[in-house]
Amino acid sequence: MVQAMVHISENANQILNIVKAMYSLKDKSEAIEKVVLSFGEDLLEPELRPEFIQKIAQISKEKTINIGNLENFRKRYGMT
């Protein structure tokens, strides 16, 4: 386990006290760990939103268009 001395604002301190009370934690170290780990889940393994999954499923069902190369793509979509 790593130990660290931290300086936090009064507002952050109040939030840690609330987290500590909500989850019946022993001390602020556990509250800090709870907050960091719950925030970290979103950073390390973000879940895909259901709307995004539906959109990708719809796109994957669409018929593909063979455009050949980049030059053909530009001609087809007026990008020349």
VENVENHU-V162806 format. One line per field, one symbol per residue. ss: DSSP state (~ for helix, > for strand, _ for the rest). phi: phi as a letter, one per 40 degrees, with the letter a starting at -180 (. if undefined). burial: b if it has 9 or more other ideal C-beta (glycine too) atoms within 8 Angstrom, else e. A space follows every 10 residues. Layout:
ss->???
phi->???
burial->???
//
This chain:
ss->_________~ ~~~~~~~~~~ ~~_____~~~ ~~~~~~~~~~ ~~~~_____~ ~~~~~~~~~~ ~________~ ~~~~~~____
phi->.cbacbbbcc cccccccccd ccbfccaccc cccccccccc dcccbccccd cccccccccc ccccbcbgbc ccccccbgbc
burial->eeeeeeeeee eebebbbebb eebebeeeeb bbebbeeeee eeeeeeeeee eebeeeeeee eeeeeeeeee ebbbbeeeee
//
